[in-house]
Amino acid sequence: MKITIIGAGSWGTALAMVLSGNGHKVTCWTIEQDVIDDVKSNGQNSKYLRDILVPNTIDFTMDLEKALKNTELIVNALPSQVSRKVIPDIVEYLKDNQPVWVTVSKGIENNTFLRISEVISQVGNIPKNNIAALSGPSHAEEVSRRIPTAIVAASTDIETAHLVQNVFKADFFRVYSTDDIIGVELGGALKNIIALAAGICDGAGFGDNTKAALMTRGLVEINRLGVKMGALSKTFAGLSGMGDLIVTCMSRHSRNRYVGEQIGKGRPLQNVLDEMVMVAEGVKTTLSAYELSRKENIEMPITEQIYLTLFENKAPEKAMYDLMTRASKIEDWG
């Protein structure tokens, strides 16, 4: 297939390598000339993926019209909060062409509370059955090194999910399929909030017991909000829920865990974000999830405390104390 990847960050580049390895014609569009120059001169995207050789079969360009010409599948690898700005330009160049869209962004849009597949559908006037989401425990740093990875392709149309599954699957990249795109997208987005909590736990000097409790009860919160929004509960026990939660809370590659760790050490949020090249999606998703939980009257105490820590300067130790001293209750999944 002729495939266009929008965004040449770490994940966009890693997926381009997967797809090119599968024999597809892949073009990565980016607004960063330095990335293009690095790839063409050195065979690397060292800004986002250090010490990884990028195959010369992948074309990197700033020319959006060129990137989209005759494309059959578009991968949206942009940060969640900027997707809305770029989609109209993409649609303008597509004209009568109607490719399949795949979103790999993991976030919830601020103010609208839309999942990114919904943003694509709304802004681009794209039928929902022509959009898929790809999510799961999959750090770009490992995928680019062909380390065995399993993820999920989701779409309201299971045939679209199967198409995406077959396009991406490789001997080191196992792809499952589902029609629960709500659960897959929300699992991928909300786990970043819990990863922030896990990082704060590390930075503030709490222990493994604390982190395990945050992860487990965090998954309950993800399930609680997800089911309210129309997802299937069982999805959150799978790769795009529990699986992604585990890797993002535990891995040294996790940007969200890193941000949380720095906050736990007492650093101001903006100082941490200013020094980062890549986006930690969980920060802005925390804002969306907190406001959405209040709108839907869903109890999400960990999300609330992370919101207060990030945006109201609450001390991590006080946030943990307030979580631990909440009224006793029966352990439940809902």
Secondary structure, 3 states (H helix, E strand, C coil): CEEEEECCCHHHHHHHHHHHHCCCEEEEECCCHHHHHHHHHHCECCCCCCCCECCCCCEEECCHHHHHCCCCEEEECCCHHHHHHHHHHHHHHHCCCCCEEEECCCCECCCCCCEHHHHHHHHHCCCHHHEEEEECCCCHHHHCCCCCEEEEEECCCHHHHHHHHHHHCECCEEEEEECCHHHHHHHHHHHHHHHHHHHHHHHCCCCHHHHHHHHHHHHHHHHHHHHHCCCCHHHHHCHHHHHHHHHHHHCCCCHHHHHHHHHHCCCCHHHHHHCCCCCCCHHHHHHHHHHHHHHHCCCCHHHHHHHHHHHCCCCHHHHHHHHHCCCCCCCCCC
